[in-house]
């Protein structure tokens, strides 16, 4: 049986989760991303699904990165 795939818009999820919004407001975006990844990892393990988290920084120059963390695929565009 194939695993289900969940693709998450990381920054939108952070902006919708009150606890993570508070971290963002305190200029702790890295902490908010880490907290989101940790929670999504737990969810993925519980549900037995594959999760890809995309952090899309529109109009911000930078280097694209892909890596695995907490058994998630994490993509910065």
N, CA, C and O atoms as CSV, one atom per row, in Angstrom:
chain,resi,resn,atom,element,x,y,z
A,1,UNK,N,N,0.835,-1.184,0.000
A,1,UNK,CA,C,0.000,0.000,0.000
A,1,UNK,C,C,0.881,1.249,0.000
A,1,UNK,O,O,1.849,1.332,0.755
A,2,UNK,N,N,0.543,2.206,-0.840
A,2,UNK,CA,C,1.310,3.440,-0.931
A,2,UNK,C,C,1.022,4.336,0.265
A,2,UNK,O,O,-0.091,4.375,0.790
A,3,UNK,N,N,2.062,5.054,0.678
A,3,UNK,CA,C,1.883,6.038,1.743
A,3,UNK,C,C,1.160,7.259,1.190
A,3,UNK,O,O,1.322,7.622,0.025
A,4,UNK,N,N,0.365,7.881,2.043
A,4,UNK,CA,C,-0.241,9.151,1.664
A,4,UNK,C,C,0.834,10.229,1.720
A,4,UNK,O,O,1.787,10.136,2.494
A,5,UNK,N,N,0.666,11.246,0.894
A,5,UNK,CA,C,1.598,12.362,0.838
A,5,UNK,C,C,0.869,13.631,1.250
A,5,UNK,O,O,-0.205,13.935,0.729
A,6,UNK,N,N,1.451,14.366,2.182
A,6,UNK,CA,C,0.913,15.646,2.620
A,6,UNK,C,C,1.947,16.707,2.296
A,6,UNK,O,O,3.104,16.597,2.703
A,7,UNK,N,N,1.537,17.737,1.564
A,7,UNK,CA,C,2.416,18.865,1.255
A,7,UNK,C,C,1.916,20.057,2.060
A,7,UNK,O,O,0.751,20.442,1.966
A,8,UNK,N,N,2.817,20.635,2.855
A,8,UNK,CA,C,2.447,21.712,3.774
A,8,UNK,C,C,3.150,23.000,3.366
A,8,UNK,O,O,4.354,23.004,3.109
A,9,UNK,N,N,2.392,24.093,3.307
A,9,UNK,CA,C,2.959,25.426,3.115
A,9,UNK,C,C,3.399,25.908,4.500
A,9,UNK,O,O,2.574,26.341,5.304
A,10,UNK,N,N,4.682,25.829,4.764
A,10,UNK,CA,C,5.206,26.076,6.102
A,10,UNK,C,C,4.883,27.443,6.669
A,10,UNK,O,O,4.444,27.546,7.815
A,11,UNK,N,N,5.094,28.505,5.884
A,11,UNK,CA,C,4.865,29.844,6.419
A,11,UNK,C,C,3.381,30.120,6.636
A,11,UNK,O,O,3.020,30.813,7.588
A,12,UNK,N,N,2.518,29.593,5.779
A,12,UNK,CA,C,1.079,29.752,6.017
A,12,UNK,C,C,0.654,28.995,7.268
A,12,UNK,O,O,-0.188,29.477,8.026
A,13,UNK,N,N,1.220,27.825,7.489
A,13,UNK,CA,C,0.889,27.056,8.693
A,13,UNK,C,C,1.354,27.805,9.942
A,13,UNK,O,O,0.629,27.863,10.935
A,14,UNK,N,N,2.546,28.371,9.896
A,14,UNK,CA,C,3.039,29.158,11.037
A,14,UNK,C,C,2.102,30.331,11.302
A,14,UNK,O,O,1.799,30.633,12.456
A,15,UNK,N,N,1.641,30.991,10.244
A,15,UNK,CA,C,0.748,32.136,10.389
A,15,UNK,C,C,-0.645,31.787,10.856
A,15,UNK,O,O,-1.412,32.676,11.226
A,16,UNK,N,N,-0.991,30.511,10.847
A,16,UNK,CA,C,-2.323,30.064,11.261
A,16,UNK,C,C,-2.328,29.381,12.626
A,16,UNK,O,O,-3.395,29.051,13.144
A,17,UNK,N,N,-1.183,29.170,13.202
A,17,UNK,CA,C,-1.062,28.428,14.458
A,17,UNK,C,C,-0.695,29.428,15.557
A,17,UNK,O,O,0.435,29.915,15.579
A,18,UNK,N,N,-1.617,29.745,16.466
A,18,UNK,CA,C,-1.400,30.822,17.446
A,18,UNK,C,C,-0.066,30.752,18.195
A,18,UNK,O,O,0.593,31.778,18.366
A,19,UNK,N,N,0.336,29.582,18.634
A,19,UNK,CA,C,1.599,29.458,19.361
A,19,UNK,C,C,2.786,29.836,18.474
A,19,UNK,O,O,3.741,30.461,18.936
A,20,UNK,N,N,2.719,29.455,17.206
A,20,UNK,CA,C,3.816,29.761,16.288
A,20,UNK,C,C,3.791,31.225,15.863
A,20,UNK,O,O,4.839,31.818,15.609
A,21,UNK,N,N,2.596,31.807,15.785
A,21,UNK,CA,C,2.475,33.240,15.485
A,21,UNK,C,C,3.188,34.049,16.565
A,21,UNK,O,O,3.860,35.035,16.264
A,22,UNK,N,N,3.041,33.633,17.820
A,22,UNK,CA,C,3.704,34.342,18.920
A,22,UNK,C,C,5.222,34.300,18.766
A,22,UNK,O,O,5.897,35.301,19.003
A,23,UNK,N,N,5.750,33.169,18.377
A,23,UNK,CA,C,7.194,33.081,18.137
A,23,UNK,C,C,7.605,34.009,17.001
A,23,UNK,O,O,8.630,34.687,17.081
A,24,UNK,N,N,6.802,34.034,15.948
A,24,UNK,CA,C,7.091,34.906,14.804
A,24,UNK,C,C,7.102,36.372,15.234
A,24,UNK,O,O,7.975,37.137,14.825
A,25,UNK,N,N,6.134,36.758,16.057
A,25,UNK,CA,C,6.049,38.146,16.524
A,25,UNK,C,C,7.238,38.529,17.399
A,25,UNK,O,O,7.581,39.707,17.501
A,26,UNK,N,N,7.863,37.546,18.026
A,26,UNK,CA,C,9.035,37.788,18.871
A,26,UNK,C,C,10.335,37.681,18.067
A,26,UNK,O,O,11.418,37.566,18.639
A,27,UNK,N,N,10.217,37.722,16.743
A,27,UNK,CA,C,11.378,37.585,15.849
A,27,UNK,C,C,12.125,36.278,16.075
A,27,UNK,O,O,13.354,36.239,16.028
A,28,UNK,N,N,11.369,35.206,16.323
A,28,UNK,CA,C,11.947,33.877,16.516
A,28,UNK,C,C,11.433,32.929,15.429
A,28,UNK,O,O,10.927,31.843,15.714
A,29,UNK,N,N,11.577,33.372,14.174
A,29,UNK,CA,C,11.061,32.579,13.057
A,29,UNK,C,C,11.742,31.211,12.977
A,29,UNK,O,O,11.091,30.213,12.666
A,30,UNK,N,N,13.034,31.159,13.254
A,30,UNK,CA,C,13.730,29.865,13.220
A,30,UNK,C,C,13.129,28.916,14.255
A,30,UNK,O,O,12.973,27.725,13.989
A,31,UNK,N,N,12.794,29.440,15.430
A,31,UNK,CA,C,12.161,28.609,16.460
A,31,UNK,C,C,10.775,28.159,16.020
A,31,UNK,O,O,10.376,27.023,16.277
A,32,UNK,N,N,10.041,29.050,15.355
A,32,UNK,CA,C,8.704,28.695,14.855
A,32,UNK,C,C,8.804,27.588,13.810
A,32,UNK,O,O,8.006,26.651,13.819
A,33,UNK,N,N,9.789,27.694,12.901
A,33,UNK,CA,C,9.969,26.642,11.896
A,33,UNK,C,C,10.306,25.312,12.555
A,33,UNK,O,O,9.750,24.276,12.189
A,34,UNK,N,N,11.218,25.337,13.527
A,34,UNK,CA,C,11.606,24.103,14.221
A,34,UNK,C,C,10.417,23.475,14.941
A,34,UNK,O,O,10.227,22.260,14.888
A,35,UNK,N,N,9.621,24.298,15.610
A,35,UNK,CA,C,8.447,23.786,16.326
A,35,UNK,C,C,7.459,23.165,15.348
A,35,UNK,O,O,6.888,22.110,15.625
A,36,UNK,N,N,7.254,23.815,14.205
A,36,UNK,CA,C,6.346,23.275,13.193
A,36,UNK,C,C,6.859,21.937,12.672
A,36,UNK,O,O,6.096,20.977,12.567
A,37,UNK,N,N,8.138,21.870,12.348
A,37,UNK,CA,C,8.708,20.626,11.828
A,37,UNK,C,C,8.591,19.495,12.845
A,37,UNK,O,O,8.284,18.359,12.486
A,38,UNK,N,N,8.834,19.806,14.096
A,38,UNK,CA,C,8.728,18.780,15.140
A,38,UNK,C,C,7.295,18.254,15.239
A,38,UNK,O,O,7.084,17.045,15.330
A,39,UNK,N,N,6.321,19.145,15.221
A,39,UNK,CA,C,4.917,18.729,15.321
A,39,UNK,C,C,4.481,17.937,14.089
A,39,UNK,O,O,3.782,16.929,14.202
A,40,UNK,N,N,4.900,18.402,12.918
A,40,UNK,CA,C,4.535,17.684,11.694
A,40,UNK,C,C,5.194,16.309,11.645
A,40,UNK,O,O,4.614,15.360,11.118
A,41,UNK,N,N,6.390,16.202,12.185
A,41,UNK,CA,C,7.055,14.903,12.242
A,41,UNK,C,C,6.258,13.928,13.098
A,41,UNK,O,O,6.064,12.772,12.722
A,42,UNK,N,N,5.801,14.400,14.245
A,42,UNK,CA,C,4.973,13.547,15.107
A,42,UNK,C,C,3.694,13.130,14.394
A,42,UNK,O,O,3.278,11.974,14.479
A,43,UNK,N,N,3.075,14.066,13.695
A,43,UNK,CA,C,1.840,13.772,12.962
A,43,UNK,C,C,2.101,12.745,11.859
A,43,UNK,O,O,1.329,11.803,11.681
A,44,UNK,N,N,3.193,12.935,11.124
A,44,UNK,CA,C,3.528,12.018,10.032
A,44,UNK,C,C,3.755,10.602,10.552
A,44,UNK,O,O,3.305,9.629,9.946
A,45,UNK,N,N,4.450,10.498,11.669
A,45,UNK,CA,C,4.690,9.178,12.259
A,45,UNK,C,C,3.383,8.543,12.714
A,45,UNK,O,O,3.155,7.357,12.479
A,46,UNK,N,N,2.529,9.319,13.357
A,46,UNK,CA,C,1.251,8.811,13.862
A,46,UNK,C,C,0.360,8.326,12.722
A,46,UNK,O,O,-0.271,7.273,12.817
A,47,UNK,N,N,0.318,9.109,11.639
A,47,UNK,CA,C,-0.546,8.785,10.504
A,47,UNK,C,C,0.115,7.836,9.509
A,47,UNK,O,O,-0.562,7.280,8.645
A,48,UNK,N,N,1.435,7.644,9.621
A,48,UNK,CA,C,2.148,6.790,8.683
A,48,UNK,C,C,2.191,7.370,7.284
A,48,UNK,O,O,2.050,6.650,6.295
A,49,UNK,N,N,2.386,8.677,7.210
A,49,UNK,CA,C,2.395,9.329,5.900
A,49,UNK,C,C,3.707,10.061,5.655
A,49,UNK,O,O,4.482,10.327,6.575
A,50,UNK,N,N,3.926,10.371,4.401
A,50,UNK,CA,C,5.082,11.168,3.998
A,50,UNK,C,C,4.663,12.631,4.000
A,50,UNK,O,O,3.577,12.969,3.529
A,51,UNK,N,N,5.525,13.503,4.531
A,51,UNK,CA,C,5.212,14.926,4.597
A,51,UNK,C,C,6.342,15.718,3.952
A,51,UNK,O,O,7.521,15.500,4.233
A,52,UNK,N,N,5.953,16.636,3.085
A,52,UNK,CA,C,6.881,17.601,2.496
A,52,UNK,C,C,6.463,18.972,3.004
A,52,UNK,O,O,5.305,19.366,2.860
A,53,UNK,N,N,7.402,19.697,3.596
A,53,UNK,CA,C,7.132,21.041,4.099
A,53,UNK,C,C,7.874,22.023,3.205
A,53,UNK,O,O,9.091,21.934,3.046
A,54,UNK,N,N,7.133,22.958,2.624
A,54,UNK,CA,C,7.712,23.944,1.719
A,54,UNK,C,C,7.671,25.307,2.394
A,54,UNK,O,O,6.609,25.778,2.801
A,55,UNK,N,N,8.831,25.933,2.509
A,55,UNK,CA,C,8.930,27.302,2.989
A,55,UNK,C,C,9.235,28.161,1.768
A,55,UNK,O,O,10.357,28.165,1.263
A,56,UNK,N,N,8.231,28.881,1.304
A,56,UNK,CA,C,8.323,29.658,0.074
A,56,UNK,C,C,8.461,31.130,0.426
A,56,UNK,O,O,7.493,31.770,0.840
A,57,UNK,N,N,9.648,31.658,0.264
A,57,UNK,CA,C,9.898,33.072,0.535
A,57,UNK,C,C,9.809,33.837,-0.778
A,57,UNK,O,O,10.819,34.098,-1.432
A,58,UNK,N,N,8.603,34.186,-1.146
A,58,UNK,CA,C,8.363,34.863,-2.417
A,58,UNK,C,C,9.074,36.211,-2.438
A,58,UNK,O,O,9.039,36.958,-1.460
A,59,UNK,N,N,9.710,36.509,-3.544
A,59,UNK,CA,C,10.404,37.772,-3.791
A,59,UNK,C,C,11.595,38.005,-2.863
A,59,UNK,O,O,12.060,39.138,-2.731
A,60,UNK,N,N,12.087,36.962,-2.229
A,60,UNK,CA,C,13.268,37.081,-1.379
A,60,UNK,C,C,14.393,36.301,-2.041
A,60,UNK,O,O,14.293,35.085,-2.208
A,61,UNK,N,N,15.472,36.999,-2.422
A,61,UNK,CA,C,16.567,36.280,-3.068
A,61,UNK,C,C,17.244,35.331,-2.090
A,61,UNK,O,O,17.333,35.604,-0.893
A,62,UNK,N,N,17.712,34.232,-2.616
A,62,UNK,CA,C,18.395,33.272,-1.752
A,62,UNK,C,C,18.652,31.982,-2.488
A,62,UNK,O,O,18.376,31.854,-3.681
A,63,UNK,N,N,19.174,31.049,-1.767
A,63,UNK,CA,C,19.530,29.758,-2.340
A,63,UNK,C,C,18.451,28.749,-1.997
A,63,UNK,O,O,18.022,28.641,-0.849
A,64,UNK,N,N,18.021,28.017,-3.006
A,64,UNK,CA,C,17.059,26.948,-2.750
A,64,UNK,C,C,17.765,25.835,-1.996
A,64,UNK,O,O,18.921,25.513,-2.271
A,65,UNK,N,N,17.046,25.250,-1.035
A,65,UNK,CA,C,17.605,24.145,-0.263
A,65,UNK,C,C,16.555,23.064,-0.101
A,65,UNK,O,O,15.367,23.342,0.062
A,66,UNK,N,N,17.013,21.844,-0.147
A,66,UNK,CA,C,16.179,20.678,0.161
A,66,UNK,C,C,16.960,19.836,1.154
A,66,UNK,O,O,18.152,19.597,0.965
A,67,UNK,N,N,16.302,19.389,2.201
A,67,UNK,CA,C,16.963,18.487,3.130
A,67,UNK,C,C,15.929,17.688,3.902
A,67,UNK,O,O,14.735,17.987,3.863
A,68,UNK,N,N,16.397,16.683,4.595
A,68,UNK,CA,C,15.529,15.867,5.445
A,68,UNK,C,C,15.787,16.246,6.888
A,68,UNK,O,O,16.932,16.415,7.308
A,69,UNK,N,N,14.697,16.378,7.646
A,69,UNK,CA,C,14.807,16.661,9.071
A,69,UNK,C,C,13.610,16.045,9.753
A,69,UNK,O,O,12.483,16.174,9.276
A,70,UNK,N,N,13.842,15.384,10.855
A,70,UNK,CA,C,12.759,14.714,11.592
A,70,UNK,C,C,11.973,13.780,10.675
A,70,UNK,O,O,10.768,13.611,10.862
A,71,UNK,N,N,12.616,13.183,9.709
A,71,UNK,CA,C,11.995,12.287,8.725
A,71,UNK,C,C,10.977,13.017,7.843
A,71,UNK,O,O,10.042,12.400,7.331
A,72,UNK,N,N,11.158,14.314,7.668
A,72,UNK,CA,C,10.333,15.113,6.760
A,72,UNK,C,C,11.221,15.578,5.615
A,72,UNK,O,O,12.434,15.714,5.775
A,73,UNK,N,N,10.614,15.817,4.468
A,73,UNK,CA,C,11.320,16.496,3.385
A,73,UNK,C,C,11.034,17.980,3.550
A,73,UNK,O,O,9.874,18.392,3.564
A,74,UNK,N,N,12.084,18.785,3.675
A,74,UNK,CA,C,11.941,20.221,3.890
A,74,UNK,C,C,12.533,20.931,2.682
A,74,UNK,O,O,13.657,20.647,2.270
A,75,UNK,N,N,11.762,21.860,2.118
A,75,UNK,CA,C,12.177,22.572,0.913
A,75,UNK,C,C,12.079,24.070,1.171
A,75,UNK,O,O,11.034,24.565,1.593
A,76,UNK,N,N,13.165,24.787,0.917
A,76,UNK,CA,C,13.159,26.249,0.928
A,76,UNK,C,C,13.273,26.698,-0.521
A,76,UNK,O,O,14.189,26.281,-1.229
A,77,UNK,N,N,12.350,27.544,-0.966
A,77,UNK,CA,C,12.391,28.037,-2.348
A,77,UNK,C,C,12.705,29.512,-2.379
A,77,UNK,O,O,12.781,30.105,-3.455
